[in-house]
Amino acid sequence: MARHSSELGRAPEVDASLTLRPLDLSNLSGSFPRAEKVKGTLSGALSVSGPAKALRYRQERVRVLRAAL
C-alpha cells in the first residue's frame, strides 16, 4: 500500500494505491458453507485519490484465475 495525504487540517487530499496480492480462494472455502469446492486465485489493485469529501476510486486491475465455486 502506498499513500500520501496533504492539507490534513483544512481540506484533506488523499492519494493511495492498494494492491491485493494473489489470494488462493480455497482458503475462503469455510466462508461459503454451500460451496463444495472453492478454487482459483484472486488479485487486484485499486487507486483512491482526491479530496476526502469526494474521493475518486479507480480499479487498476482485477484478475481471477482458474476460479470455480
N, C-alpha and C positions, 0 to 999 in steps of 0.2 A: 504494500500500500504506500503510495506517495501522496503527500498532501501539502497544501500551502493555504494559509489564511491571512487576511490583512484587514486593517480597519476594525479590529475587534471591538473597540469602544464605541464606534459610531454606526457604520453600515457594514457589517461583516461580509467579506468576499471569500468564497470557497473555491479551491481548485484541487480536486482529489482524484486519484486513479485507484481503483480496486481490481485486483486480479484473483480469480478463483483458480487455484492450482488444480490439475486433474484430480477428480474425485471418483473413486471406484463406487459406483452406485450400489453394488452388492452390500456395502457397509450400511446402507439405509434399509435393507430388507425388513428389519424388525419394525420400522416405522410404517410399513404398509402391510398390515396383517392379512389382507385378502389377496395380495400378490404372491403367487407361488415362487416365481423367480424374478429377481430384480438384478439386472446386469448391465454393464456398459460403463462408460466414462463421461463425466461432465466437466467442462472447463469454460472459462469466460473472462471477460474484462468489462469494466464499467467506468465511465468518467462522470464526475459531478463537478459543476462549476457555476459561478455566478453569485449574485447577492443571496444572502441567507433567506430572504423573503421570497425569492423567485429562482430557486435552483434549477439548473438545466442538467438533464441526465442524457448520456449518450452511451448506448450499448456498442462497444467496440467489437466484441465477438462473443459468440456462444457456440460451443461445439459439444455435440453429443455423439459419441462413437459406439457402435455395436450395442445399442441400447435395446432392452427387452423388459417388458413387465409381464 
